[in-house]
């Protein structure tokens, strides 16, 4: 299957065929000096930072809820605190992935 796709791309003509040829340089560079770029970078950083602050606060609340249920013998509080704490950790992982992707793309250079 992959050989068929590879052979098809090598024999292709037209705009897609040019991408396969060696030495083809599209001469495309990103323009990063637009006047609104700084605003969006600052706002994105503030939103992601605020999201992390909220996640830390929620993690502390749910950790205390879980510990309170653990030491107080309340199974419902223990179950709710732990499950919500795991959701907060998942949210932190997703937010960190988004932040890393944005940082990688904003520093991305074609050459």
Beta strands, then each sheet from edge to edge (+ up, - down):
end
